[in-house]
């Protein structure tokens, strides 16, 4: 990948996340990236393409932030809340970039596809940790969706309410849920 293309993606990621899709135009991304408009269009044919690239970049960074597992069982799952809290603090806590993109571009299949893929991989990571913790396939599938909803709800609540305690509250709810749904023997 070229340095200029990376600069454009970085600029789009920062500006779109911070200021929103309606507020940020191609000219702003070009200015923030320090490239010419022709350079932008050499790398991206449409606004959707640069938004999708920014989403993919954020997806990679987010999954990388989740990679390290220090615990096992319940702790491995609860770590996701801790990592989400650290990620949100570092990124600025402007809500879910993927949900915002999908909501702002409901008819754009490229953007919606990237957002959906991100959510599916996030859900799969939760399920994987539950399976590694000893939950059965059925339990892991059911619990993963509930934990996913708690994580997603925590992001939404932290953003809309401006309450940094939302993630901790969701973590506590997940701890209670998982503590009452211990893996079935055998």
C-alpha positions as CSV (number, residue, x, y, z in Angstrom):
1,X,0.0,0.0,0.0
2,X,1.3,3.5,-0.8
3,X,2.1,6.0,1.9
4,X,-0.2,8.6,0.3
5,X,-3.1,6.1,0.4
6,X,-2.4,5.3,4.0
7,X,-2.3,9.1,4.8
8,X,-5.7,9.5,3.2
9,X,-7.2,6.6,5.2
10,X,-5.7,7.9,8.4
11,X,-7.1,11.3,7.8
12,X,-10.5,10.0,6.9
13,X,-10.6,7.7,9.9
14,X,-9.7,10.6,12.3
15,X,-12.0,13.2,10.8
16,X,-15.0,11.0,10.1
17,X,-14.9,9.5,13.6
18,X,-14.4,12.8,15.4
19,X,-16.7,15.0,13.4
20,X,-19.2,12.7,11.6
21,X,-20.0,11.7,8.1
22,X,-22.2,14.7,7.3
23,X,-19.6,17.2,8.4
24,X,-16.6,15.8,6.6
25,X,-16.2,16.1,2.9
26,X,-13.6,14.9,0.5
27,X,-11.9,18.3,0.6
28,X,-11.4,18.0,4.3
29,X,-9.9,14.6,4.1
30,X,-7.6,15.8,1.3
31,X,-6.5,18.8,3.4
32,X,-6.0,16.7,6.5
33,X,-4.0,14.1,4.6
34,X,-1.8,16.7,2.9
35,X,-2.4,15.3,-0.6
36,X,-3.8,16.7,-3.8
37,X,-7.3,16.0,-4.9
38,X,-6.0,14.1,-7.9
39,X,-4.0,11.9,-5.5
40,X,-7.1,11.1,-3.6
41,X,-9.0,10.1,-6.7
42,X,-6.0,8.0,-7.9
43,X,-6.5,5.8,-4.8
44,X,-10.3,6.1,-4.2
45,X,-13.0,6.4,-6.9
46,X,-15.8,7.3,-4.5
47,X,-16.5,8.6,-1.0
48,X,-17.8,5.1,-0.1
49,X,-14.4,3.6,-0.9
50,X,-12.5,5.8,1.4
51,X,-15.1,5.4,4.2
52,X,-14.9,1.6,3.7
53,X,-11.1,1.8,3.9
54,X,-11.3,3.9,7.1
55,X,-13.7,1.3,8.6
56,X,-11.4,-1.6,7.7
57,X,-8.4,0.2,9.2
58,X,-10.4,0.8,12.4
59,X,-11.6,-2.8,12.4
60,X,-8.0,-4.0,12.2
61,X,-6.9,-1.8,15.1
62,X,-9.9,-2.8,17.2
63,X,-9.3,-6.5,16.7
64,X,-5.6,-6.0,17.4
65,X,-6.6,-4.3,20.7
66,X,-8.7,-7.4,21.6
67,X,-6.0,-10.0,20.8
68,X,-4.1,-10.3,24.0
69,X,-5.9,-12.6,26.5
70,X,-4.6,-12.5,30.0
71,X,-7.3,-14.6,31.6
72,X,-9.4,-17.7,30.9
73,X,-13.0,-18.7,31.3
74,X,-15.1,-15.8,32.5
75,X,-12.1,-13.5,32.9
76,X,-11.3,-13.9,29.2
77,X,-14.7,-12.7,28.3
78,X,-14.8,-9.9,30.8
79,X,-11.4,-8.7,29.4
80,X,-13.3,-7.6,26.3
81,X,-15.1,-5.0,28.4
82,X,-11.7,-3.8,29.8
83,X,-10.2,-3.6,26.3
84,X,-13.3,-1.8,25.0
85,X,-13.0,0.7,27.8
86,X,-9.3,1.3,27.0
87,X,-10.0,1.5,23.3
88,X,-12.8,4.0,23.8
89,X,-10.7,6.2,26.0
90,X,-7.9,6.2,23.4
91,X,-10.2,6.8,20.5
92,X,-12.3,9.5,22.0
93,X,-15.5,7.7,22.9
94,X,-17.6,9.0,19.9
95,X,-19.7,5.8,19.8
96,X,-19.5,3.0,17.3
97,X,-17.9,4.1,14.0
98,X,-19.4,1.1,12.3
99,X,-22.9,1.6,13.5
100,X,-22.7,5.3,12.6
101,X,-21.5,4.5,9.1
102,X,-24.2,1.9,8.5
103,X,-26.9,4.3,9.8
104,X,-25.6,7.2,7.7
105,X,-25.3,5.1,4.5
106,X,-28.2,2.5,4.8
107,X,-28.3,1.9,1.0
108,X,-24.5,1.7,0.5
109,X,-23.7,-2.0,0.2
110,X,-20.0,-1.5,0.5
111,X,-20.1,0.4,3.8
112,X,-22.9,-1.8,5.3
113,X,-20.9,-4.9,4.3
114,X,-17.7,-3.7,6.1
115,X,-19.8,-2.8,9.2
116,X,-21.6,-6.2,9.2
117,X,-18.4,-8.1,8.8
118,X,-16.9,-6.2,11.8
119,X,-19.8,-7.0,14.0
120,X,-19.8,-10.7,12.9
121,X,-16.1,-11.0,13.7
122,X,-16.6,-9.3,17.1
123,X,-19.4,-11.7,17.9
124,X,-17.2,-14.6,16.8
125,X,-14.4,-13.5,19.1
126,X,-16.8,-13.5,22.0
127,X,-18.1,-17.0,21.1
128,X,-14.5,-18.3,20.7
129,X,-13.6,-17.1,24.2
130,X,-16.7,-18.8,25.7
131,X,-15.9,-22.0,23.9
132,X,-12.3,-21.8,25.2
133,X,-13.8,-21.3,28.7
134,X,-15.6,-24.6,28.5
135,X,-19.1,-23.5,27.5
136,X,-20.8,-25.9,25.0
137,X,-21.5,-24.8,21.5
138,X,-25.1,-24.0,22.3
139,X,-24.3,-22.1,25.5
140,X,-21.5,-20.2,23.8
141,X,-23.7,-19.1,20.9
142,X,-26.5,-17.9,23.2
143,X,-24.2,-16.2,25.7
144,X,-22.1,-14.6,23.0
145,X,-25.1,-12.8,21.6
146,X,-26.0,-11.5,25.1
147,X,-22.5,-10.4,25.9
148,X,-22.3,-8.8,22.4
149,X,-25.5,-6.8,23.2
150,X,-24.0,-5.7,26.5
151,X,-20.8,-4.5,24.8
152,X,-22.7,-2.7,22.1
153,X,-25.1,-1.2,24.5
154,X,-22.3,0.0,26.7
155,X,-20.7,1.9,23.7
156,X,-24.1,3.5,22.9
157,X,-24.8,4.4,26.5
158,X,-21.3,5.8,27.1
159,X,-21.6,8.0,23.9
160,X,-25.2,9.2,24.3
161,X,-25.2,9.7,28.0
162,X,-21.6,10.8,28.3
163,X,-21.2,8.2,31.1
164,X,-17.9,6.5,31.2
165,X,-19.3,4.1,33.8
166,X,-21.5,2.5,31.2
167,X,-18.9,0.0,30.2
168,X,-18.1,-0.9,33.8
169,X,-21.9,-1.4,34.4
170,X,-22.1,-3.7,31.4
171,X,-19.1,-5.6,32.6
172,X,-20.7,-6.2,35.9
173,X,-23.9,-7.4,34.2
174,X,-21.8,-9.8,32.1
175,X,-20.0,-11.1,35.1
176,X,-23.3,-11.8,36.8
177,X,-24.7,-13.4,33.7
178,X,-21.7,-15.6,33.1
179,X,-21.4,-16.5,36.8
180,X,-24.9,-17.8,36.7
181,X,-24.4,-19.7,33.5
182,X,-21.3,-21.7,34.2
183,X,-20.2,-24.3,31.6
184,X,-22.2,-27.5,31.7
185,X,-20.0,-30.5,32.7
186,X,-19.0,-33.0,30.1
